[in-house]
Amino acid sequence: QVQLVESGGGLVQAGGSLRLSCAASRSLFAISNLGWHRQAPGKQRELVAAFTRGGITNYADSVKGRFTISRDNAKNTVYLQMNSLKPEDTAVYYCAADNLLETSRYWGQGTQVTVSS
């Protein structure tokens, strides 16, 4: 089991920035595919950014150049820096990770990000 706790959401005007944090209950080296997903009202949950098992970072096309995922292994924490926010970025953002065998996926409780126009 891995517990993931997100923080840092809120209300921001278009063009502004937010940084989300996700603290994991175990070493980041003991989990895989650590990253961020989001779900807007009436839409499916989608990948925003993640570290793949091979160490590559993947970003959704809609956030490339604006969002940056990073990690602090000493703090077991992953971050999502979101710049140049747009109203269409409004969603609940979830931190997610898989176990090393990729047989189970764990989700945080989510944090709301609202971007006003």
C-alpha positions as MATLAB code, in Angstrom:
seq = 'QVQLVESGGGLVQAGGSLRLSCAASRSLFAISNLGWHRQAPGKQRELVAAFTRGGITNYADSVKGRFTISRDNAKNTVYLQMNSLKPEDTAVYYCAADNLLETSRYWGQGTQVTVSS';
ca = [
       0.000    0.000    0.000;
       1.078    3.553   -0.751;
      -0.605    6.606    0.692;
      -0.435    9.754   -1.413;
      -1.401   13.135    0.003;
      -1.771   16.121   -2.304;
      -1.682   19.781   -1.379;
      -1.341   23.140   -3.066;
      -4.535   23.505   -5.044;
      -6.622   26.640   -5.047;
      -8.124   29.458   -7.041;
      -5.928   31.460   -9.400;
      -6.480   33.875  -12.238;
      -5.642   32.939  -15.812;
      -1.944   33.419  -16.448;
      -1.071   32.685  -12.847;
       0.886   29.852  -11.274;
       0.385   27.142   -8.681;
       2.587   24.390   -7.332;
       1.065   21.109   -6.282;
       2.801   18.718   -3.906;
       2.239   15.027   -3.327;
       3.811   13.307   -0.350;
       4.175    9.534   -0.574;
       4.226    7.189    2.395;
       7.205    5.256    1.059;
      10.393    5.833   -0.846;
       9.868    7.039   -4.389;
      12.292    4.310   -5.480;
       9.753    1.731   -4.301;
       7.002    2.947   -6.623;
       6.580    3.363  -10.350;
       4.836    5.677  -12.801;
       4.574    8.450  -10.237;
       2.698   11.411  -11.567;
      -0.297   13.681  -11.840;
      -3.682   13.178  -13.444;
      -6.673   15.477  -13.577;
     -10.400   15.240  -14.028;
     -12.586   18.126  -15.101;
     -16.366   18.057  -14.602;
     -18.026   15.813  -17.154;
     -14.703   14.592  -18.553;
     -12.583   11.498  -18.151;
      -9.540   11.512  -15.952;
      -6.414   12.227  -17.974;
      -2.691   12.032  -17.496;
      -1.043   15.407  -16.962;
       2.571   14.494  -16.260;
       4.409   11.486  -14.897;
       7.770    9.830  -14.405;
       7.740    6.539  -16.266;
       9.461    3.432  -15.024;
      12.277    4.109  -17.465;
      12.882    7.517  -15.953;
      11.322    9.456  -18.801;
       8.899   12.257  -18.066;
       5.656   12.300  -20.025;
       3.447   15.343  -20.415;
       0.027   15.814  -21.938;
       0.295   17.911  -25.087;
      -2.013   20.502  -23.549;
       0.446   21.286  -20.731;
       3.818   20.964  -22.458;
       5.902   24.072  -21.934;
       3.683   25.280  -19.073;
       3.802   22.509  -16.454;
       6.863   20.865  -14.943;
       6.945   17.707  -12.855;
       9.778   17.243  -10.391;
      10.626   15.103   -7.403;
      12.501   15.282   -4.131;
      13.538   11.737   -3.296;
      14.725   12.708    0.181;
      11.255   14.011    1.027;
       9.327   11.291   -0.855;
       7.521   14.113   -2.610;
       6.613   14.882   -6.203;
       5.663   18.343   -7.404;
       3.766   19.840  -10.291;
       4.676   23.417  -11.114;
       1.904   24.929  -13.201;
       2.559   28.198  -15.003;
       0.518   30.219  -17.485;
      -2.632   28.586  -16.194;
      -5.725   28.618  -18.353;
      -9.405   28.218  -17.445;
      -9.357   24.841  -19.191;
      -6.823   23.639  -16.608;
      -9.601   23.753  -14.019;
      -9.981   20.255  -12.589;
      -9.380   18.044   -9.612;
      -5.733   17.025   -9.727;
      -4.776   13.594   -8.465;
      -1.411   12.167   -7.592;
      -0.997    8.551   -8.653;
       1.593    5.810   -8.493;
       1.932    2.138   -9.269;
       3.738   -0.551   -7.330;
       6.966   -1.751   -8.903;
       5.241   -4.740  -10.523;
       2.656   -2.341  -11.970;
      -0.136   -4.562  -10.694;
      -1.733   -1.955   -8.432;
      -2.357    1.764   -8.792;
      -2.709    4.114   -5.856;
      -4.463    7.472   -5.880;
      -4.421   10.484   -3.640;
      -7.608   12.175   -2.524;
      -7.273   14.941   -5.101;
      -6.873   18.688   -4.878;
      -9.051   21.240   -6.655;
      -7.475   23.710   -9.054;
      -9.732   26.462  -10.346;
      -8.531   28.979  -12.926;
     -10.710   32.020  -13.415;
     -10.800   33.973  -16.668;
];
